[in-house]
C-alpha cells in the first residue's frame, strides 16, 4: 500500500491524513511501525507539533526528546522495566515482561498525578505521570498497575540531588523509554510518599525507577488475587 499509493503523495498530504489520527497517538505509534518514512514524519512533525500544544514545557529541540515523549505517552513499560519481573520470569513471558507495548487508558501525562507519587520534600519537582492506574498486568498472585512518566529538567530536581548527592547505587533495570542501561530505585531512596508502605509479605505497595534522563517506570501493587 505504501509503495502503490502513499509513495505518490507528497509529505504535506500524508501529514494531513495523519492529523486525522491525532486524538489517540497510539494510532501514530502503529503507523510509525509501517516504514521509515512514516516513522520520520510521525516523530519529527506530528508528535512534535502535538507536544508543543499539550506538553510544551517538556519539549526541547532534540528529536530524541520528542521520540521519548511519544514512547512515554503511548507505551506501557512492561513488568520487567517496572521492576516486577526478574530475568527468569522475563524469559518465560518476554512479551509482557521485557518489551514495552501500547498502553491502555488515557495517554496524557499530568503533573497532578506526579504529585501523588512523590514524598513531601520533593513535591516542587515537576514529575508528569500517566493517569492511574495505567496498564493492569496479572503476575503470579497479584495484579500490577503499571505507570510511566518523566521529570522536567531532571538534573535540576531535588530527587536528582538526593540520588546523585548520596551516590546511591544504580540497579540493572534498564529504562523502557531511552537507551539508559541502569536506573535508580525511588522507593529505597525514600523519594516516594511514606504512605506507600509494604504488603504483608514485604513487597512494596508502590515501586518506581528513574533513569538518568528522568524517565520513570513503576508499578502499583494490588492485593493478592488469591487468598
Number of C-alpha atoms within 10 A of each C-alpha: 6 12 7 8 8 13 12 10 12 9 14 10 11 15 16 11 11 18 16 10 14 14 11 14 22 20 15 23 21 12 15 17 12 11 10 10 13 21 18 13 19 24 22 15 13 20 21 23 16 17 17 14 11 12 16 12 11 17 18 13 8 9 13 13 17 23 19 18 25 23 23 29 23 25 23 28 30 31 29 24 28 29 22 19 20 14 13 10 17 18 12 10 13 16 13 19 25 22 17 20 16 19 22 14 13 13 21 17 21 17 18 14 16 21 20 15 21 23 16 13 12 18 18 12 20 20 27 23 28 25 20 15 14 21 21 20 17 13 16 11 12 14 17 25 20 28 27 33 27 27 23 19 15 20 14 11 17 17 26 20 13 16 18 14 10 10 9 13 13 15 14 12 20 22 24 27 25 19 12 15 14 16 25 23 23 20 19 13 14 14 22 25 18 12 10 16 15 12 14 9 6 8 11 17 18 23 24 26 26 28 25 18 20 22 26 29 30 27 29 20 21 16 13 14 11 7 5
